[in-house]
Amino acid sequence: MSKDSEIGALPCTPAVAFRDNAFRSRTVVFPDGDTAVVHQSVVTVSMPEHVAFLNHHADFERADKSA
């Protein structure tokens, strides 16, 4: 199997934008060690674990107000 086939087989996870109510810019460090940058009070993530982390963080709210 080629690498292109393997990459194409990965499920597409939609990106979720969150508004940071505490800072306009910062770097969020997730429990798994990954990071995401807040820029102009917005951070966008797509990994389900990162979405769940930000959903439960008091400083963040979903920009689209869903889920």
N, C-alpha and C positions, 0 to 999 in steps of 0.2 A: 504494500500500500504506500502510495506517495505521501509526502508531507502535506501537499495541497489537499488531498482527500481527507486526511486526518483533521486538518484545520477547518475545513468546510463542514465536518461532522459535529463540531462543537456547538452546543446549544447557544443561542443568542439570548443574553439576559439584558432586558431594557435598563437603561441608565435612569437613576433616580436622583433628582436634585433636592438638596436640603439647604435651608436658610440657617445660618449661624446667628443666633440672637445675642451672642456674647462678644464675638470678635469679627472684624472685617477681613482679617487675614491671619492665618495660622496653619500649622501642619497637624493634622489629626493622625495619631499613631494608633492603629487597631491592635487588638490582642494578639493577632497572628503576626505582627511585626510590619505589615503593610502600612503605607501612608497615603494620605490624600491631602491636597492643598485647598484651603479655603481662600477664595479670591473674591473680593467685593461682597463678602458675607454669604457666598454660595460655594457649596462643594457638591460634586456629582460623583456617585459611586454606582457600580453595577453588580458587584459580588453580593450574593444574598446575605452572607455573614456581615458585610459592611453595612448593608441596608438595615439589617436587624439591630446592629450596634447603634447606629445613628438614630433609629426609631426610638430607642430606649434611653438616649442621652438627653438630659434636661436642656442643654444649650441649642439643640437642633430641632427644627420642624420641617416637615416635607414642604417643599415649595409648591407642589400641586395639591396639597391638603388631602391626599388619598391614602387609603390603607393606614 
